[in-house]
């Protein structure tokens, strides 16, 4: 139950930081659209415990709990970079997250 609360808290802060970043941003519309797409997939990942071996995303992709934690932190940093007028850093981090998502993408 505690992990569910923590996941809700992290997801809420991601959405709040993204909303803030969308209004005060140096990032272009394409980067923001890509960020929102990544947030949808990463937001669907809910590890039950830190050492969980496999966490499934809404699209069927499988990740480790560590990868989920890394992607969540990267999305927070991307939103922060956009809000801080650092589109280059945001773009670089987003490319890394997208690469991991693409490597684990599950074809339906």
C-alpha positions as CSV (number, residue, x, y, z in Angstrom):
1,X,0.0,0.0,0.0
2,X,2.9,2.3,0.8
3,X,4.4,1.8,-2.6
4,X,1.1,2.6,-4.3
5,X,1.0,5.9,-2.3
6,X,4.6,6.6,-3.3
7,X,3.8,5.8,-7.0
8,X,0.8,8.1,-6.8
9,X,2.9,10.9,-5.3
10,X,5.7,10.5,-7.9
11,X,3.2,10.4,-10.8
12,X,1.4,13.5,-9.4
13,X,4.7,15.4,-9.1
14,X,5.6,14.4,-12.6
15,X,2.3,15.7,-14.0
16,X,2.6,18.9,-11.9
17,X,6.2,19.5,-13.1
18,X,5.2,18.8,-16.7
19,X,2.3,21.2,-16.5
20,X,4.6,23.8,-15.1
21,X,7.2,23.1,-17.7
22,X,4.6,23.4,-20.5
23,X,3.7,26.9,-19.5
24,X,7.2,28.2,-18.8
25,X,9.4,26.3,-21.2
26,X,12.2,26.7,-23.7
27,X,11.3,23.2,-25.1
28,X,9.5,23.2,-28.4
29,X,6.1,21.6,-29.0
30,X,7.6,18.4,-30.6
31,X,9.8,17.8,-27.5
32,X,6.9,18.4,-25.2
33,X,4.7,16.0,-27.2
34,X,7.4,13.4,-27.0
35,X,7.7,14.0,-23.3
36,X,4.0,13.5,-22.8
37,X,4.1,10.2,-24.7
38,X,6.9,8.9,-22.6
39,X,5.1,10.0,-19.4
40,X,2.1,8.0,-20.4
41,X,4.1,4.8,-20.7
42,X,6.4,5.4,-17.7
43,X,3.4,6.5,-15.7
44,X,1.7,3.1,-16.3
45,X,4.6,1.3,-14.6
46,X,4.0,0.5,-11.0
47,X,6.7,-1.7,-9.3
48,X,5.3,-3.4,-6.2
49,X,8.8,-3.5,-4.5
50,X,12.2,-2.0,-5.3
51,X,13.8,-5.3,-6.3
52,X,11.0,-6.4,-8.5
53,X,12.4,-8.2,-11.5
54,X,9.7,-7.3,-14.1
55,X,7.2,-4.5,-14.3
56,X,4.8,-4.3,-17.2
57,X,3.8,-1.1,-18.9
58,X,0.4,-0.4,-20.5
59,X,1.8,-1.3,-23.9
60,X,3.1,-4.7,-22.6
61,X,6.7,-3.6,-22.4
62,X,8.7,-5.1,-19.5
63,X,11.2,-3.2,-17.3
64,X,13.0,-3.8,-14.0
65,X,12.0,-1.7,-11.0
66,X,15.4,0.0,-11.3
67,X,14.7,1.1,-14.9
68,X,11.3,2.4,-13.8
69,X,12.9,4.5,-11.1
70,X,15.6,5.8,-13.5
71,X,13.0,6.8,-16.1
72,X,10.9,8.6,-13.5
73,X,13.9,10.6,-12.3
74,X,14.8,11.4,-15.9
75,X,11.3,12.7,-16.6
76,X,11.5,14.9,-13.6
77,X,14.8,16.3,-14.7
78,X,13.5,16.8,-18.2
79,X,10.6,18.9,-17.0
80,X,13.0,20.8,-14.8
81,X,15.3,21.5,-17.7
82,X,12.5,22.7,-19.9
83,X,11.3,25.0,-17.1
84,X,14.9,26.2,-16.7
85,X,15.3,27.1,-20.4
86,X,17.8,24.2,-20.9
87,X,16.2,22.5,-24.0
88,X,19.5,20.8,-25.0
89,X,19.7,18.9,-21.7
90,X,16.0,18.0,-21.8
91,X,16.3,16.7,-25.4
92,X,19.4,14.6,-24.5
93,X,17.7,13.0,-21.5
94,X,14.5,12.4,-23.4
95,X,16.4,10.7,-26.1
96,X,17.9,8.3,-23.5
97,X,14.5,7.5,-22.0
98,X,13.0,7.0,-25.5
99,X,15.9,4.7,-26.4
100,X,15.2,2.5,-23.3
101,X,11.5,2.5,-24.1
102,X,12.1,1.5,-27.7
103,X,14.5,-1.3,-26.6
104,X,11.8,-2.8,-24.5
105,X,8.8,-2.0,-26.7
106,X,6.4,-5.0,-26.9
107,X,4.8,-5.5,-30.3
108,X,1.1,-6.3,-29.9
